[in-house]
Amino acid sequence: MGLAWVDKKERATLDEIRIRVGHALQRHPLCRNVQFDIMSVARTARGGNWTISLHSVEPEALWEASDIVADIQAAYDLDMPAELSSAA
């Protein structure tokens, strides 16, 4: 029994990731006013294919917001349409 399933990330669209990040930030009292942008990027050596830019983050919320985003980035890969993923 290997641990191959541990490295698997759930596939999600940009809209689904945006919703998950928004809901996660809203659940934390310090992060409710954080604004963010999510965009797809080229796949990195670490496997990520999307990134997030945080805006309007209060200093006391920075670490919490960063941790929330890191957890979501560890769990989700961007689900690209077939025509785009075959071109990459």
Phi, psi and omega per residue, in radians:
M1 nan 1.935 3.115
G2 -1.547 3.044 3.107
L3 -1.864 0.548 -3.105
A4 -1.038 -0.574 -3.107
W5 -1.149 -0.388 -3.108
V6 -1.141 -0.590 -3.096
D7 -1.467 -0.129 -3.105
K8 -1.317 2.320 3.053
K9 -1.884 2.583 3.072
E10 -1.288 2.464 3.116
R11 -1.524 2.408 3.137
A12 -2.615 2.631 3.079
T13 -1.381 2.914 3.085
L14 -0.999 -0.713 3.132
D15 -1.115 -0.730 3.120
E16 -1.130 -0.721 3.110
I17 -1.136 -0.741 3.120
R18 -1.028 -0.741 3.122
I19 -1.145 -0.785 -3.133
R20 -1.092 -0.765 3.121
V21 -1.116 -0.798 3.133
G22 -1.023 -0.792 3.139
H23 -1.157 -0.717 -3.135
A24 -1.124 -0.732 3.121
L25 -1.166 -0.652 3.140
Q26 -1.149 -0.483 -3.131
R27 -1.280 -0.360 -3.124
H28 -1.690 2.168 -3.061
P29 -0.986 -0.599 -3.130
L30 -1.385 -0.308 -3.003
C31 -1.826 0.120 -3.028
R32 -1.156 -0.419 -3.126
N33 -1.780 0.133 -3.141
V34 -1.237 2.296 3.046
Q35 -1.829 2.600 -3.074
F36 -2.640 2.764 3.013
D37 -2.193 2.478 3.087
I38 -2.115 2.381 3.122
M39 -2.495 2.670 3.069
S40 -1.417 2.589 3.110
V41 -2.409 2.933 3.074
A42 -1.107 2.545 -3.138
R43 -1.080 2.379 -3.137
T44 -1.726 3.015 3.102
A45 -1.080 -0.497 3.115
R46 -1.434 -0.100 3.025
G47 1.777 -0.208 -3.103
G48 -1.226 2.562 3.074
N49 -2.365 0.348 3.012
W50 -2.662 2.729 3.139
T51 -2.438 2.907 -3.121
I52 -2.292 2.515 3.072
S53 -2.078 2.105 -3.136
L54 -1.597 2.395 3.122
H55 -2.226 2.730 3.039
S56 0.940 0.765 -3.132
V57 -1.643 2.144 3.049
E58 -1.142 2.517 -3.107
P59 -0.941 -0.682 -3.123
E60 -1.283 -0.189 -3.135
A61 -1.782 -0.108 -3.019
L62 -1.029 -0.853 -3.108
W63 -1.154 -0.729 -3.138
E64 -1.116 -0.792 3.133
A65 -1.100 -0.726 3.116
S66 -1.107 -0.713 3.110
D67 -1.138 -0.727 3.122
I68 -1.060 -0.831 -3.126
V69 -1.118 -0.746 -3.140
A70 -1.061 -0.710 3.116
D71 -1.100 -0.721 -3.132
I72 -1.237 -0.687 3.099
Q73 -1.106 -0.577 3.123
A74 -1.250 -0.367 -3.042
A75 -1.743 -0.373 -2.984
Y76 -2.235 2.410 2.947
D77 -1.895 2.580 3.138
L78 -1.269 2.237 3.096
D79 -1.568 1.870 -3.099
M80 -1.666 2.580 3.050
P81 -1.017 2.634 -3.060
A82 -0.972 -0.717 -3.092
E83 -1.163 -0.512 3.105
L84 -1.425 -0.682 -3.096
S85 -1.235 -0.512 3.110
S86 -1.309 -0.420 3.119
A87 -1.400 -0.367 -3.077
A88 -1.376 nan nan
